[in-house]
Amino acid sequence: MSWRAFLGRRLREVRLNLCAKSESSAGLRKYVDSHYVDIKALNPNLPFLVRAVDDVAPNVVATYDYGVKKIVDVSNFSVDKVDEVFEDLVAEADALQPKFDQLKELAEQIRVAELASLDSTELVDEFAKLRLEVEEC
């Protein structure tokens, strides 16, 4: 459960899409009812958005650094299974952190090169390649 305190440190935004009536969203609705207050208390600056849309397939959308998103379908998941999804998202963010650090370093190198009016084409290409690699993870 300690991973819950790391949601805001590892993710930039969490969006839950659910249907207020469908049975396939029941587990996600129960999860929100039982865990939303605790998650917000532990992560007050994390945008943790709940969107109710008629007849939508319930899913969790996690946004990481550099706009990298992961969408997890949680149709017919129990509360415990939804909890596992969040734990996995935090673990995935931990695994991606070295690549995010590389992207940050490359972004800084590009900024410095452009300030010095140097050709940053190779750096930009390397940044784009690494970002694609991260999105495919």
N, C-alpha and C positions, 0 to 999 in steps of 0.2 A: 504494500500500500504506500510505501514511501515514494514510489514513482509518481504519485499524484502531485506531490509538491514540485516535481520537475517538469510538469506539463508546460508551464509558462516560460521555463528556461530553454526548453527544447523545441517548442512549437510557436509559430507566430500567430496562428489562429486555429480555432476548432469550430466547425459548423456541423450541427446535427440537423439532418432533414428527416422529418417524420410525418406520418399521417395521424391526425387526432383520433381517427376511428378504426383504422384497419388493424386486424389481428397481427399482421406481419410487423407492425411498429410497436406492439405491446411491450416487448422487452426494452426497447429504447426509451419509450415513455416512462416505464418504471425506473429505468436507470436515471433519467433526468430527475424524476421525483425524489429519488433516494440519495443522489450524489451531487446534484448541481450546486447546492449551497456549500458543501465541503470543498468542492473543486474551486469554486470562485473565491472562497476564503483563503485557500492555499495559493491561488494564482490570481490576485486581484487585477493585474494588468493584462491578463490574457483575454483577448476577445473569444468568448465561449458562447457561441450563438446557437439558439434553438429556433428552427423554422418549421412550422406546421403547414403542410401543403396537402390538399386533398389528393388521395390516391397516389402519393409518391412512394417509391420504394425506399425504405429507411436506409440511410447511409451516414457515415461519418466522413467529413472532409477535413483532413489535416493539412495545414499549410506550414511548410518549413521555411528556412532561410532561402533567399533568392527566388521566392515565389514557387518553389517546388511543392506540388500537391500530391496527396495520396487520398484516394477515395476507397472506402471499405463498405461494401454492402453488408448490412446487419439485419437483413430480413429474417424474421422468426428467431432471432438470437435471444437467449435468456439474459437477465441482468448480469450474471457472472461472465457470460461469453462477451458481452459488450465491454465489461471491465477488462477482460483479457485483450480486447482490441486496443484499448487505450494504453495498456502496459506495453503491448507490441509496438505501438507507434512511438512511444518514448524510447524503447530499445533501438528501434530503427533510426531515430534521430541521433542517438549516441553513436551508432555505427557510421552514420553519414558525417558526423562532425569533422573528422579529418579532411574530408573532401570540401566541406564548407570553409574550413580554415584555408585550404589551398585556393579556393575561389576568392576569398577575402584578400589573400596576399596578391593574387594575380590582378584583382581590381585595383589595388593600391599601386602596383607596378605600372598598370595602364595609365592611371591618373598621373603619376610622376612623369612617365614618358610623354604624355600629351602636354603637360605643363612645360616640359623642356623642348617641346616641338620635335620630338623624336618619333620615328616610325614605330607604332605599336601594333602593327598588323599581326605579327606572329603571336604576341601576347593575347590579342583579341581572339584569334583563332584557337589558341590553347584554352582560353576561358570558355569559349562556346563549346568546344569538344568536352571539357570537363563537366560543364553544366548538363549537356546531353547525357553523359554517363551517369550523373546523379539522378536525373529524371528517370532513367531506365532501371534504377535499383529498386 
